[in-house]
């Protein structure tokens, strides 16, 4: 195994070893407010999310004390996505996985720093959302190049990339028409975690078992594609039903007001 892979596995083991410490140290601590207000999935539950916030807490507080701009982390996250795609295209799966993880952490820091400093804005939210999409696009483009010329693997990557964009678009368009829908099993955080872990484990697992290199990554990409498309379909149905219900309620209210006006006359 390469040095990058050994470092990746060592750091993953170290992170896992912090979990018992977290469980003991936070027995009487309330759940992080950001974690409490966000929906959970079977992949990333409340406990795992709160553990991560506990892990990065000291670094986050230092960044806030230094008054670092949230925009800095937006740009860093976009850069990590770009270089992750470059790593995948050059067969550096473990490096790509680490860059995906660091990009995800940058995405967490930008929002939390903005809220901690009280400088959140529509500009920052828009920039964050757009750079997240660019980062994902670059990463999946690199993965598609890694799988070239295997058409079914490239097709799975296109499905994952397109599904990821549809998940985000459904939420954004829903919010634009007055419906907030954040549910689903393969949201951005879940996609990043699945993709990063598969990238870090692919080389050591396939080497140890004698499998074809890339099969772990391909399985993860396929899972992301199916889960993201399922989430996009779920959000589409949910938002359509909510909009139809709102229209019916508005029509009933208008009819009731007309009826009251006529009876008054």
DAQUISUL-V300321 format. One record per run of one state. SS is the DSSP state (h for helix, s for strand, l for the rest). FROM is the first residue (numbers start at 1). TO is the last residue. Records with the same first field share a line. If there is no record, write none. Layout:
SS=FROM-TO, FROM-TO
//
This chain:
l=1-2, 26-32, 38-45, 66-69, 90-92, 118-121, 148-150, 177-187, 210-214, 265-265
h=3-25, 33-37, 46-65, 70-89, 93-117, 122-147, 151-176, 188-209, 215-264
//
